[in-house]
Amino acid sequence: MTEHPRPRRLVLASQSPARLGLLRQAGLAPEVVVSGVDEDAVTADSPAELARVLAEAKAAAVADRPEAAGALVVGCDSVLELDGRALGKPADAEDATARWKSMRGRSGVLQTGHCVIDTAAGGRRVSATASTTVRFGEPTDAEIAAYVASGEPLFVAGAFTLDGRSAPFIDGIDGDPGNVIGLSLPLLRRLLAELDVRITDLWT
């Protein structure tokens, strides 16, 4: 009986349950190591660039740790681009409420930066940002208040999720839905290929 080689270790430099869930659904089994990067200390010239730089910072912080030796490290970060500004997680319930009142009936672009570092290949690194347009519906003030009271928007970029309680308030998207949830699997596949890694070889 032929033994299949064990897949490469994959480390997700993020504590996002949504990103972990996407990778598991795609047949991968990542370990989770939280980066501890101070996101507020990172700046960039545009929301798309900010998402990429944050993803690189998270991946690099984890790749430097002994427990990541020999692994492929994936870092991601998402921001919502609205009126040219990058909106991350809201500061508090009041901020989340104001955010939703400004977003309803409009469109924004969810930017998710991705960075992959191969610690077994001298730290080779590739990165890119995926962009998906999100068309927000028009929830009432009462619906916004109920959503904010649920606590969900306080922990996610842009104060909304595509796969949670705010799904009824999103009329549609243009682009990769996974990117809005937290990670673009098509982009991850392309980045891995640049490092000469086939995503199918990481299946468990």
Buried (B, 14 or more C-beta within 10 A) or exposed (E): EEEEEEBBBBBBBBEBEBBBBBBEEBEBEBBBBEBEBEBEEBEBEEBBBBBBBBBBBBBBBBBBBEEBEEBBBBBBBBBBBBEEEBBBBBEEBEBBBBBBEBBBEEBBBBBBBBBBBBBBEEEBBBBBBBBBBBEBBEBEEEBBEEBBEEEBBBEBBBBBBBBBBBEEBBEEBEBBBBBBBBBBBEBBBBBBEBBEBEBEEBEE
